[in-house]
Amino acid sequence: MSIDPARSAQDVATPNDLESQWLPFTPNRQFKREPRLLVRAKDVHYYKPDGTAVLDATAGLWCCNAGHCRDEIVKAIQTQAGELDFAPSFQFGHPKAFELASRIAALAPADLDHVFFCNSGSEAGDTALKIAIAYHRANGEGTRTRLIGRERGYHGVGFGGISVGGMVANRKFFGPLLSGVDHLPHTYNRAEQAFTKGQPEWGAHLADELQRLVDLHDASTIAAVIVEPMAGSTGVLPPPKGYLQRLRELCTRHGILLIFDEVITGFGRLGYATASERFGVTPDIITFAKGITSGTVPMGGAIVRTHIYEAFQTGPDHAIDLFHGYTYSGHPLAAAAGLATLDLYRKESLFERAQALEPVFADAIMSLKGHKLIADIRQIGLAGAVDLVPLEGLPGKRGFDAMRAAFHDENMMVRVSGDSIAFSPPLIIDKARIAEIFERFRKVLDRIG
Ligand SMILES: Cc1ncc(COP(=O)(O)O)c(C=O)c1O
């Protein structure tokens, strides 16, 4: 194409053939043949380019807990953009980030009262792991560098996160990963737990595997254990009753920091500000992202207990206490969005709403039991997943077909992970819409069966 040099770059029409963007975690060739495009959103709906409403059964990607394009949040972001667009958080600060940190600390359990901001769940995971290792060093225990994750865990896509994570496909392409990492077994056992509402009775003993790892490596080499209190991305695996308590006891006994990755469970998904609160187990570090801004502006962070923060406050006055941070840590737009989001959660009692709706959601998802394509169903809070019977020799194909059919035929967004389909609607959903989600999904199953 020849371009008239007199025309500005902006005048040149750019073809939008969908080719240039390489989408994450997506089969790009298929997508570009049959795109799933969204052009606008409001409350519990997205809209396709032709104006068709799409029921959002996944709060975007587990993040839009307050629903979409809520006026209060939109206005806060707009106002902030015109007032303070950016302020460095290295050696400087701005009031809203401090205010948001205080508000988050107030929602966190016990003495988890210092907040380190970043921009995503992946960064939050890596931040927490680095803080854990650096904490032990600051504490005179520099041999504690080993990190323990869990099979079927997801902590984002940084090298730290995939190293402690337990999703095979996210790891196998990327070389040897971090050294000095080990994994607990995952807690899912279909024979023992199938079709359980909430926490399964079976599985608390699997936490004792941590003792085996301590016996193998010695506690003096272990910095931290990181788990999702409810594993989300591998298909909503609620913790067995007593499991998190046992992990807590073992970590305390051996001086190991316990990190809860609450990127999904934080801010209402399980009916509380944190899963730690719901399960009555206090970790040493909590990571969060997604729901803090209801998905509107990227933000994440790590909340740490007082003694962890204090361990870094020992050097001379001019010396940096933690050599870690991101240009956009505590970004003004994210901070403004976070404050408006927390206001909305409180004003509309959305965490309590999730609690009240949990039994309705649980009954609705379990009503799919008995369908010939369904192998298991799990649920906790306003999160649930169904495992589909895989197609012989084609793992992931049935899940993918279900996600496609949900979008194209039933105008509904669901989340696919292999042959599992997850549901995590915005917390503003109501009973009728919950019923609608599973009625539509039953039609999807009938269609692809
Ligand atoms: C538990 C957990 N940790 C971390 C992440 C990564 O978050 P992000 O995609 O914002 O990096 C996710 C994303 O789904 C998550 O579910």
The ligand as a MOL file (V3000), in Angstrom:
LIG
                    3D

  0  0  0     0  0            999 V3000
M  V30 BEGIN CTAB
M  V30 COUNTS 16 16 0 0 0
M  V30 BEGIN ATOM
M  V30 1 C -5.3840 -17.9240 41.9750 0
M  V30 2 C -4.8050 -17.0990 40.8700 0
M  V30 3 N -3.5960 -16.5620 41.0150 0
M  V30 4 C -3.0480 -15.7900 40.0770 0
M  V30 5 C -3.7040 -15.5330 38.8990 0
M  V30 6 C -3.0460 -14.7130 37.8440 0
M  V30 7 O -3.6480 -13.4900 37.7160 0
M  V30 8 P -3.3400 -12.5440 36.4670 0
M  V30 9 O -3.9330 -13.2320 35.2650 0
M  V30 10 O -3.9850 -11.2540 36.8290 0
M  V30 11 O -1.8610 -12.4280 36.3550 0
M  V30 12 C -4.9800 -16.0510 38.7130 0
M  V30 13 C -5.7380 -15.7780 37.4710 0
M  V30 14 O -6.7540 -16.3490 37.2000 0
M  V30 15 C -5.5420 -16.8650 39.7180 0
M  V30 16 O -6.7440 -17.4290 39.5530 0
M  V30 END ATOM
M  V30 BEGIN BOND
M  V30 1 1 1 2
M  V30 2 1 2 3
M  V30 3 2 2 15
M  V30 4 2 3 4
M  V30 5 1 4 5
M  V30 6 1 5 6
M  V30 7 2 5 12
M  V30 8 1 6 7
M  V30 9 1 7 8
M  V30 10 2 8 9
M  V30 11 1 8 10
M  V30 12 1 8 11
M  V30 13 1 12 13
M  V30 14 1 12 15
M  V30 15 2 13 14
M  V30 16 1 15 16
M  V30 END BOND
M  V30 END CTAB
M  END
